[in-house]
Amino acid sequence: MANVNDILKIAKTVNPAARAGMDLITSGLYNSIEIVALVVELESAFGIRISPRHIDADHFNRLETIADLVNQYLEEKQEGR
């Protein structure tokens, strides 16, 4: 399972200014290109494919919601879905 620290390490590879507890999108820290880069890094690190319908501010604004989303995909992968 992914935790916030796992996601933070990956987020920092895309933008080193990322910090726990910060809004990534609404603060202006991450732009659309950086979000796409983060998605690619997450998919590679966890062996998942994130649906385009989940690539939005609701899921990618905070590290906690990103970790929840990644864990959802990992659970589905484990269950064979």
C-alpha positions as CSV (number, residue, x, y, z in Angstrom):
1,M,0.0,0.0,0.0
2,A,1.1,3.5,-0.7
3,N,1.3,6.1,2.0
4,V,1.8,9.9,1.9
5,N,5.5,9.7,2.2
6,D,5.7,7.3,-0.8
7,I,3.7,9.8,-2.8
8,L,5.7,12.7,-1.6
9,K,9.0,11.1,-2.7
10,I,7.5,10.6,-6.2
11,A,6.0,14.1,-6.3
12,K,9.3,15.7,-5.4
13,T,10.9,14.0,-8.5
14,V,8.4,16.0,-10.6
15,N,8.6,19.3,-8.6
16,P,11.1,19.5,-5.7
17,A,9.0,22.1,-4.0
18,A,6.2,19.6,-3.1
19,R,5.5,19.4,0.6
20,A,3.2,17.3,2.8
21,G,0.0,19.1,3.6
22,M,0.1,21.5,0.7
23,D,-2.4,21.9,-2.2
24,L,-0.5,20.9,-5.3
25,I,-2.9,22.3,-7.9
26,T,-4.9,25.0,-6.3
27,S,-1.7,26.6,-4.9
28,G,-0.3,26.8,-8.4
29,L,2.6,24.6,-7.5
30,Y,1.7,21.9,-10.2
31,N,0.6,22.8,-13.7
32,S,-1.1,20.4,-16.1
33,I,2.2,19.1,-17.5
34,E,3.5,18.3,-14.0
35,I,0.3,16.5,-13.1
36,V,0.7,14.3,-16.2
37,A,4.3,13.7,-15.3
38,L,3.2,12.7,-11.8
39,V,0.7,10.3,-13.2
40,V,3.4,8.7,-15.4
41,E,5.7,8.4,-12.4
42,L,3.0,6.9,-10.2
43,E,2.0,4.4,-12.8
44,S,5.6,3.3,-13.3
45,A,6.3,3.1,-9.5
46,F,3.2,1.1,-8.6
47,G,2.5,-0.8,-11.8
48,I,-0.9,0.7,-12.2
49,R,-2.8,2.5,-14.9
50,I,-4.7,5.6,-13.8
51,S,-7.9,6.3,-15.7
52,P,-8.1,9.8,-17.3
53,R,-11.4,10.3,-15.5
54,H,-9.4,10.3,-12.2
55,I,-6.9,12.9,-13.3
56,D,-8.5,16.0,-11.8
57,A,-8.1,18.3,-8.9
58,D,-10.4,16.2,-6.7
59,H,-7.9,13.4,-6.8
60,F,-4.6,15.2,-7.4
61,N,-4.7,18.3,-5.3
62,R,-3.4,16.7,-2.1
63,L,-0.9,13.9,-1.4
64,E,-3.5,12.2,0.8
65,T,-6.0,11.9,-2.0
66,I,-3.4,10.7,-4.4
67,A,-2.4,8.0,-1.9
68,D,-6.0,7.0,-1.6
69,L,-6.4,6.8,-5.4
70,V,-3.2,4.8,-5.8
71,N,-4.3,2.4,-3.0
72,Q,-7.7,2.0,-4.7
73,Y,-5.9,0.9,-8.0
74,L,-3.6,-1.4,-6.1
75,E,-6.5,-3.1,-4.4
76,E,-8.2,-3.5,-7.8
77,K,-5.0,-4.9,-9.2
78,Q,-4.6,-7.4,-6.3
79,E,-8.2,-8.5,-6.8
80,G,-7.6,-9.0,-10.5
81,R,-9.9,-6.3,-11.7
